[in-house]
Amino acid sequence: MAQAILLQDVKDLGERGEAIDVSPGYLRNYLVPRKLAQPATAGALEEAKRRHEAAVKAEKARAEREVAAAGLLSKTVLTIHQRAGEDGKLFGSVGPKEIADAIREARDLRIDRRRIRLETPIREIGTHMVEIELADGTVVSVKTIVSEEK
């Protein structure tokens, strides 16, 4: 058996950076030409270990940033100004893009508009609770006030 380090996730073999045992022919004829794996040498194993440690460290830092962002977003009150008629109905609507832009302006956080949960766009003046899903699955509610543009 030959040892190989996976460069990408391979179904039924393992995940990226993992050292695996495979037959020499499979490594030489399939994995290496498709850049899915490289032969495991001492240097390559050490580099894979370093990459794994860096990935774990980066994941921990990302999780800490997500917790900080969740705390900041839960305290955030957004105010969005839109043109509206006398009955309080907006001439347009407030959708995920407008909410993401308001968050960027208010807190300097970049939130993907696809993570903003709105069943339907906001079409009337008032206070609305908007749910935002963060990367780790945490859902945060943000108070959004839609007011008439003056």
C-alpha positions as CSV (number, residue, x, y, z in Angstrom):
1,M,0.0,0.0,0.0
2,A,1.1,3.5,-0.8
3,Q,0.4,6.5,1.4
4,A,-1.2,9.6,-0.1
5,I,-2.3,13.0,1.1
6,L,-5.7,14.1,-0.2
7,L,-5.7,17.6,-1.9
8,Q,-9.5,17.6,-2.1
9,D,-12.4,15.8,-0.5
10,V,-12.8,12.4,-2.2
11,K,-16.0,10.4,-1.7
12,D,-15.5,7.1,0.1
13,L,-11.8,7.9,0.7
14,G,-11.5,10.9,3.0
15,E,-11.3,14.6,3.4
16,R,-8.8,17.2,2.3
17,G,-5.4,17.0,4.1
18,E,-6.0,13.5,5.4
19,A,-3.3,10.8,4.9
20,I,-4.7,7.6,3.5
21,D,-3.5,4.2,2.3
22,V,-4.3,3.3,-1.3
23,S,-2.8,1.0,-3.8
24,P,0.1,2.4,-5.8
25,G,-1.7,2.0,-9.1
26,Y,-4.8,3.9,-7.9
27,L,-2.5,6.7,-6.6
28,R,-0.4,6.9,-9.8
29,N,-3.1,6.4,-12.4
30,Y,-6.2,8.1,-10.9
31,L,-5.6,10.4,-7.9
32,V,-2.4,12.2,-8.9
33,P,-3.4,13.0,-12.6
34,R,-6.7,14.4,-11.4
35,K,-4.9,16.4,-8.7
36,L,-6.9,14.7,-5.9
37,A,-3.9,13.5,-4.0
38,Q,-0.1,13.6,-3.8
39,P,2.3,10.9,-2.6
40,A,2.9,11.2,1.2
41,T,6.5,12.1,1.8
42,A,7.9,13.4,5.2
43,G,7.7,17.0,4.0
44,A,4.3,16.6,2.5
45,L,2.9,15.1,5.7
46,E,4.4,17.9,7.8
47,E,2.9,20.5,5.4
48,A,-0.5,18.8,5.6
49,K,-0.3,18.9,9.4
50,R,0.6,22.6,9.3
51,R,-2.3,23.3,6.9
52,H,-4.7,21.4,9.2
53,E,-3.6,23.3,12.2
54,A,-4.0,26.6,10.3
55,A,-7.5,25.6,9.2
56,V,-8.5,24.7,12.8
57,K,-7.2,28.1,14.0
58,A,-9.0,29.9,11.2
59,E,-12.3,28.1,12.0
60,K,-12.0,29.0,15.6
61,A,-11.4,32.7,14.7
62,R,-14.4,32.6,12.3
63,A,-16.6,31.2,15.1
64,E,-15.5,33.9,17.5
65,R,-16.3,36.6,14.8
66,E,-19.8,35.0,14.3
67,V,-20.5,35.2,18.0
68,A,-19.4,38.8,18.1
69,A,-21.6,39.5,15.0
70,A,-24.6,37.8,16.6
71,G,-24.3,39.9,19.7
72,L,-23.9,43.1,17.6
73,L,-26.8,42.3,15.3
74,S,-29.2,41.4,18.2
75,K,-28.6,45.0,19.6
76,T,-29.0,46.6,16.2
77,V,-32.1,48.7,15.2
78,L,-32.2,49.4,11.5
79,T,-34.1,52.4,10.0
80,I,-34.9,52.3,6.4
81,H,-36.5,55.3,4.6
82,Q,-38.8,54.6,1.6
83,R,-41.4,56.6,-0.3
84,A,-44.9,55.7,0.8
85,G,-48.5,56.7,0.1
86,E,-50.8,58.3,2.7
87,D,-52.2,54.9,3.7
88,G,-48.7,53.7,4.8
89,K,-48.1,51.4,1.9
90,L,-44.7,51.7,0.3
91,F,-44.4,52.6,-3.4
92,G,-41.8,49.8,-3.7
93,S,-40.7,47.3,-1.1
94,V,-37.9,46.6,1.3
95,G,-36.2,43.3,0.5
96,P,-33.1,41.4,1.6
97,K,-30.8,43.6,-0.4
98,E,-31.9,46.8,1.2
99,I,-31.7,45.2,4.7
100,A,-28.1,43.9,3.9
101,D,-27.1,47.4,2.8
102,A,-28.6,49.0,5.9
103,I,-26.6,46.5,8.1
104,R,-23.5,47.4,6.2
105,E,-24.0,51.1,6.8
106,A,-25.1,50.8,10.4
107,R,-22.6,48.2,11.7
108,D,-20.0,47.7,8.9
109,L,-20.9,44.0,8.7
110,R,-21.2,42.2,5.4
111,I,-24.2,39.9,5.5
112,D,-25.1,37.9,2.4
113,R,-28.6,38.8,1.3
114,R,-29.5,35.1,0.9
115,R,-29.1,34.7,4.7
116,I,-31.8,37.2,5.4
117,R,-35.1,35.4,6.0
118,L,-38.1,37.3,4.7
119,E,-41.2,35.4,3.7
120,T,-42.3,38.4,1.6
121,P,-40.7,41.8,1.1
122,I,-41.8,44.5,3.5
123,R,-44.5,46.6,1.8
124,E,-45.7,48.9,4.5
125,I,-44.4,51.4,7.1
126,G,-43.8,50.1,10.6
127,T,-41.6,48.0,12.8
128,H,-40.7,44.5,11.6
129,M,-38.5,41.8,13.0
130,V,-36.2,40.3,10.4
131,E,-34.3,37.1,11.0
132,I,-30.8,36.6,9.8
133,E,-29.1,33.3,9.7
134,L,-25.3,33.3,10.4
135,A,-22.8,30.8,9.1
136,D,-22.9,28.6,12.1
137,G,-26.7,28.2,11.9
138,T,-27.4,30.8,14.6
139,V,-30.5,32.9,13.8
140,V,-30.6,36.5,15.0
141,S,-33.6,38.8,15.0
142,V,-32.9,42.4,13.9
143,K,-35.5,45.1,14.6
144,T,-36.1,47.0,11.3
145,I,-38.1,50.2,11.3
146,V,-39.4,51.3,7.9
147,S,-40.3,54.9,7.8
148,E,-41.6,57.4,5.2
149,E,-39.0,59.3,3.3
150,K,-39.3,63.0,3.8
